[in-house]
Amino acid sequence: MKKEMRKQVDIGIRYLFRVISYFSVVALAAMLIFIFYQGIIPFVSSTAPAIRLVTEHIPEIQVNGSTYVNHRTFIDVPSKDDEIVISFEHQGEHIDFQLELNPDKTNPEQAVRFPASLAEQVTSPEANTYTITFPGGLPGLEKKIHINIPEPPYRFLAFLLGDEWRPVYRKLYGILPMITATLLTTFGAVLLGVPIALLASVMIAEFLSPKSALFVRSSIDLLAGIPSVVYGFFGLMIIVPIIQRVFGSASGSSLLAAVIVLSIMILPTVISITITSLEAVPESYREASLALGATKMQTSWRIVFPAARSGILAGGILGTSRAVGETMAVILVAGNSPQFPSSLTDSVRTMTATIALEMGYSAGRHNQMLFSIGVILFVIICVLNGIIMKLKQHMLEDA
Amino acid sequence: MLMMGVMACSVAAVLAVLMFILLYILVNGMGTLSFRFIFSSARDGGIFPMVVTTLYVVLTSLAAALPIGIITAVYLVEYSRNYNRVKYIRLAIETLAGIPSILYGLFGLLIFSRIIGFGQSIIAGGLTLGIMILPVIIRTTEESLKTIPQAFREGSLALGTTQWQTIYRVVLPSAIPGIITASILAIGRVVGEAAPVLLTVGIARNMPTSIFQSGRTLTIHLYYLTKEAVNPNDFETAFAAAAVLVLFVILVNAATRFITIGFKKRMEQ
């Protein structure tokens, strides 16, 4: 009886463990679904269903026949209407006017036509927003009507290939400068860091005595553990001033500084994977090569290194994906202007930096666009991950 | 010979960079670093609220990730050695390990802060980082489970125990050093992480009284001091905060090494 119960418990626990084990799958799926969902919104829907009015210091206002008293939130104008009739009291006078709405909703600049009598009072503080100011009253307390025109769905190509990122005033969300910056910093870091890492790895794996190899490897583990903010801090205190002095630029925060910091940061990743794959090469390869009269150096670079190429390539790509995803260190040293760099000492801003810098104050479509950048980042990382997994399979087949 | 020189120089360069970073930060930070610095509030130029916030974030993330991580590792090693059956779990773990931390930040902000409604708080950050450290915990625990000799399990099962009894009484106790190593590695990651913390925990400088409040971890404090330094004092504080982080990393490394060596010795006996 007791044994029977124990068996039941055993099966139950096994089942429970199995269910819990799928948590990683669920978490990954949720990440993909939610970030994609949030990131796709700006490209499929407009920011608001209809034109919205916001009044300032107007106690009572009539819009298309309805009266709003001390209205604090926005007033929606149904999208089927083709004009807005507004009337309210201003300094004892009755003010009446009509705004003509253009049914062509695709171009927000043309969506509202203002009467000629108001021409001088209308300003456009930011794209898709018009403000009508009525003079009189205390400065700062003038009666104002803001008209917010909904932004139509953003074109995906204008996002991916647009060259201006002016999210607040001009509602332009082009991320090509950021993609360029990410590609340049990553490419530079790989170009600078990977050769050093490969040379060091072969030295550690093939030439150093086990004792000194252990020492060097523990040091590299330490390098891997240093937080990215500390790297950024170090870069800002040491590398940025040096660049400022050497190149005579106004601020040393630049593409070059980001490249140098990132190249240091990817060293441990590339080195440790390269060493692992060099060690996985069978000893018989080395013995055969040495027996044929090759020197140790020839054996290492012509026999062992090519034999470990899948793993080495995987290490390089893992380093690349680290560089693409790095955020805080880059923010501290890159200068963060969303522009195309024309030289190594220009300030740049990567995709990750944009997300981290603007998430705090963004709202509405701007906020969703940051998730869209996350989607692009996700796609890049998934491609790199896919390549790494393929290479690992190769490694297993080779062995 | 030339090649040898170039290779030796590369190794020397890597070591020199490490030494330079460590010494630069420790030497500059040691002047300000003191017990008073660690245990006084931000207004008095200290970092105590940040230390406490970091501790809370570490505890929440471990509380979320350790049970799930250990159970997953046990399932993968003990119950299911058949690769094809757990293909998706392994694929998910591999992928999660490669995702940059800022994307975890976006996910945590969306799920824990907005949808569940924790807002910017320690618990939102802790849960986010909990998912982030899951691959580390699973892999490290798995490695230590794999080093336990098969004879242990067979011996136990031969005595008539069920599989769960074998796991609970024989396998898990032998894997404790591995689980501790996994936790220490995870703690190291959580303490050093900044981007997802910035998005989910926030930047409030005051002392958190519960995990449902916003706070500022050490890394974010260092980030803000560096980025928005107004007076030279801020840089001194930044150096000291960086020194605390670096010392912590050294401590974590030493601890994992110590445990791994001890574990190996015990296994050899």
Interface residues (C-beta under 8 A of the other chain):
Chain A: R6 K7 V9 D10 I13 R14 F17 R18 I20 S21 Y22 F23 S24 V25 A27 L28 A30 M31 F34 I35 Q38 I196 A197 L199 A200 V202 M203 I204 F207 L208 V216 S218 S219 I220 D221 L222 L223 G225 I226 P227 S228 V229 V230 Y231 G232 F233 F234 L236 M237 I238 I264 L267 I271 M297 W301 L318 S321 R322 V324 G325 E326 T327 M328 I331 L332 T352 I355 A356 M359 L370 F371 G374 L377 F378 I381 C382 L384 N385 I388 M389
Chain B: M3 M4 V6 M7 A8 C9 S10 V11 A13 V14 L15 V17 L18 I21 L22 Y24 I25 I68 I71 T72 V74 Y75 L76 Y79 S80 V86 Y88 I89 L91 A92 I93 E94 T95 L96 G98 I99 P100 S101 I102 L103 Y104 G105 L106 F107 L109 L110 I111 I131 L134 P135 I138 T162 Q163 W164 Q165 G188 V191 G192 E193 A194 A195 L198 L199 T219 I220 L222 Y223 T226 K227 A238 A242 L245 V246 V249 I250 V252 N253 R257
